[in-house]
Amino acid sequence: MSGEARAPLAERMRPQHLDEVVGQEHLLGPGKPLRVAWEQGRLFSMILWGPPGVGKTTLARLLAQAVGARFIALSAVMAGVKEIRAAIDEARAERERGGTTVLFVDEVHRFNKAQQDAFLHQVEEGLVTFIGATTENPSFEVNSALLSRTTVLRLEPLDATALTTLLARAEARFPEEAVPLDEAARVMLVELADGDARRLLNDVEWLWQAARARGQAVIDVPFARSVMGERLRRFDKGGDAFYDQISALHKAVRGSDPDAALYWFVRMLDGGADPLYLGRRIVRMASEDVGLADPRALTLALDACAAYERLGSPEGELALAEAVVYLACAPKSNAVYLAYNAARAFVRQDGSRPVPLHLRNAPTRLMKELGFGKTYRYPHDEPEGYAAGERYFPDGMTPQRWYRPVERGLEAKIRAKLEHLRELDAQAQERRS
């Protein structure tokens, strides 16, 4: 067996030219950033941000090859200060020989601040062209100083067309290894790859080996399932895939699309998300996006969490799904959310105003003598149970109208009630003047 044959299929299928790369047309198409850099042979420092298996390392190698630069690769998982210094020394020696260096750092987000800072001077003076690769959002995981010296390029998961093309190439290139796939198995492999080329090639290589070992002439879905077992879709419980999906769930609920909301809810469960985490987010949605347009939403969300805690999996997920559908179908209002944020912002920048005397309790004789609570009007003794014209803000403070109910659900009735009470206030003010 040759050395090439012993390498994993994914490694043997690594593109040797930019034209062999599948996907990423937004970066590699005519006039796009990486295509222009390739054609002009002029590189810039960059951070390649995207999920696993979309070609970050391959692109870095091809770009270095395009400009004839020395390619030095570091993994932030394995490398430390010693390896960083050695790489910089290599780059300096290469420059003395008249060459240039591309320094590629895989999983750059795993380097701490001091390690990331170690590259700043070398990037600035042009000793290296820095290419970092990360699966995490650089805005949160990469130092601002390093970000300011690089261009962030977002790589997307590979679509079904790109993955199908890659699978066909592997079959054509290694016919002696390939075992025919029926169409349903082919579709299943592409779906399970979930945009990850490396995963697709690893899976198909595994299936080819199993099929040859068992004398299977054609790989169909039952055989593939028996070999591969239960496979989860890509889901990083602490990374971008997690936060992107919870964002999609929240926006589907806010957008009143129960079917899309259920899709993202089930996708997260399928990927291994903690159901109680989802429950907490559902409670938040009830408060933030439904609010007083339907106060029952918050109660139902809390009840769904309690039901899950009592039932556990898998029965408890149905209660959470019920809450998701209810919230998606409920009338929407963010009036309380906006009012709360506005009040917080006001209090944060305002002084500590004293409580007006008429609003203070007076449990002692001295406090009564000082006028605490003296002119307070008890609403239950007033017409309509409302003390028209009474003031509850601090003295000298302009009354605020932070809460503005919408014309939906229960808030439409709340709005009408508040408008009526304010009319009573205006009438009381007229009688005083």
PERASUL-V66545 format. One line per field, one symbol per residue. burial: I if it has 16 or more other ideal C-beta (glycine too) atoms within 10 Angstrom, else O. A space follows every 50 residues. Layout:
# PERASUL-V66545
burial=???
This chain:
# PERASUL-V66545
burial=OOOOOOOOIIOIIIIOOIOOIIIIOOIIOOOOOIIOIIOOOOIOIIIIII IIIIIIIIIIIIIIOIOOIIOIIIOIOOIOOOOIOOIIOOIOOIIOOOOI IIIIIIIIIIIOOOIIOIIOOIIOOOIIIIIIIIIIIIOOIIIOOIIOII OOIOIOIIOOOIIIOIIOOIIOOIOOIIIOIOOOIIOIIIOIIIIIIIII IIIIIOIIOIIOOOOIOOIIIOIIOOIOOOOOOIIIOOIIIIOOIIOIII OIIIOOOIOIIIOIIOIIIOIOIOIOOIIOIIIOIIIIIIIIIIIOIIOI IOOIIOIIOOOOOOOIIOIIIOIIIIIIOIIIIIIIOOIIOOOOOOOOOO OOOOOIIIIIOIOOOOOOOOOIOOOIOOOOOOOOOIIIOOOOOOOOOOOO OOIOIIOIIIIOOIIOOOOOOOOIIOOOOOOOO
